[in-house]
Amino acid sequence: MPSSEELDLAQMEIRHLKQTVSAMREELERMGAETKRQVQQALAGAQAELAQLKNTILAQRQQMEEMQFDKQRVIQQALAGAQSEIGQLQSAIRALREEMERQRNSHSEAVQEVKRAARDERDQLQQTIVALRERLETQHAGQR
């Protein structure tokens, strides 16, 4: 969709062309006081110029419509590209979040495993200490 600035420029150009056509018509009316031959010559010249202006206006209108169409096409392509990129980025974010969650879970499991192993080793060492104390006490009691 054309911007308001482009629309304003196009409307200003159309007004300018209308003013030009209007000025030409006024010139034709002023020339009406001249002789019949001059009027006929001026009228023929003005009609040719008017036809040329109409052709110019039509050509410019077509060009403006083509520009608007091209602009819309470019905008649609840009939007499609942006949507595609957004989709790719969202997929990448999703994949990174899943990987981060997987690593977090893996790390948590590893920490739990280390804690469990440390706890098991501590328990085993405490049992060993208890058994060695009992043996020492038994030996010490036997020597008395």
C-alpha positions in Angstrom: 0.0 0.0 0.0 1.5 3.4 -0.9 2.6 5.6 1.9 0.6 8.8 2.7 3.6 10.8 1.5 3.5 9.1 -1.9 -0.3 9.6 -2.1 0.1 13.3 -1.2 2.8 13.7 -3.9 0.6 11.9 -6.4 -2.4 14.1 -5.5 -0.3 17.2 -5.7 0.9 16.2 -9.1 -2.7 15.6 -10.2 -3.8 19.0 -8.9 -0.9 20.6 -10.7 -1.9 18.9 -13.9 -5.5 20.0 -13.4 -4.4 23.5 -12.8 -2.3 23.4 -15.9 -5.3 22.2 -18.0 -7.5 24.8 -16.3 -4.9 27.6 -17.1 -4.8 26.4 -20.7 -8.6 26.6 -21.0 -8.6 30.1 -19.6 -6.0 31.0 -22.3 -8.3 29.6 -24.9 -11.1 31.8 -23.6 -9.0 34.9 -23.8 -8.0 34.1 -27.3 -11.8 34.0 -28.3 -11.6 37.8 -28.8 -9.2 37.5 -31.7 -10.2 36.9 -35.3 -12.0 33.8 -36.3 -8.9 32.4 -38.1 -6.7 32.9 -35.0 -9.4 31.3 -32.9 -9.6 28.3 -35.2 -5.8 27.9 -35.2 -5.5 28.3 -31.5 -8.4 25.9 -30.9 -6.8 23.3 -33.2 -3.4 23.8 -31.3 -5.1 23.6 -27.9 -7.0 20.5 -28.8 -3.8 18.8 -30.0 -2.1 19.8 -26.8 -5.0 18.7 -24.7 -4.9 15.3 -26.3 -1.2 15.2 -25.6 -1.9 16.1 -22.0 -4.6 13.5 -21.7 -2.2 10.9 -23.1 0.5 12.1 -20.7 -2.0 11.9 -17.8 -3.0 8.4 -18.9 0.6 7.3 -19.2 1.5 8.8 -15.8 -1.6 7.2 -14.2 -0.5 3.8 -15.7 3.0 4.4 -14.5 1.8 5.3 -11.0 -0.5 2.2 -10.9 2.5 0.0 -12.0 4.6 1.6 -9.3 2.0 0.9 -6.7 1.7 -2.7 -7.9 5.5 -3.1 -7.8 5.6 -1.6 -4.3 2.9 -3.9 -3.1 4.8 -6.9 -4.6 8.0 -5.8 -2.9 6.1 -5.3 0.4 4.5 -8.8 0.1 7.9 -10.3 -0.7 9.5 -8.5 2.3 6.7 -9.7 4.6 7.0 -13.3 3.3 10.7 -13.2 3.9 10.3 -11.7 7.3 7.7 -14.3 8.2 10.0 -17.0 7.0 12.9 -15.7 9.0 10.6 -15.3 12.1 9.6 -18.9 11.7 13.2 -20.0 11.4 14.2 -18.0 14.4 11.3 -19.4 16.5 12.3 -22.9 15.5 15.9 -22.2 16.5 14.8 -20.7 19.8 12.6 -23.7 20.4 15.5 -26.1 19.6 17.9 -24.1 21.9 15.4 -24.2 24.7 14.9 -27.9 24.4 18.7 -28.5 24.3 19.2 -26.2 27.3 16.4 -28.1 29.2 18.0 -31.4 28.2 21.4 -30.3 29.4 19.9 -28.9 32.6 18.2 -32.2 33.2 21.4 -34.1 32.4 23.4 -31.9 34.7 20.8 -32.3 37.4 21.0 -36.1 37.1 24.8 -36.0 37.1 24.8 -33.8 40.3 22.3 -36.2 41.9 24.5 -39.2 40.9 27.6 -37.5 42.4 25.7 -36.7 45.6 24.4 -40.3 45.8 27.9 -41.7 45.2 29.3 -39.4 47.9 26.6 -40.4 50.3 27.1 -44.1 49.6 30.9 -43.7 50.1 30.4 -41.7 53.3 28.0 -44.4 54.6 30.5 -47.1 53.7 33.4 -45.2 55.3 31.3 -44.8 58.5 30.5 -48.5 58.5 34.2 -49.2 58.1 35.0 -46.8 60.9 32.5 -48.5 63.2 33.8 -52.0 62.3 37.4 -50.9 62.9 36.5 -49.3 66.3 34.7 -52.4 67.4 37.7 -54.5 66.3 40.1 -52.1 68.1 38.0 -52.2 71.2 37.8 -56.0 71.1 41.6 -56.2 70.7 42.1 -53.6 73.4 39.7 -55.4 75.7 41.5 -58.7 75.1 44.9 -57.2 76.1 43.7 -56.1 79.5 
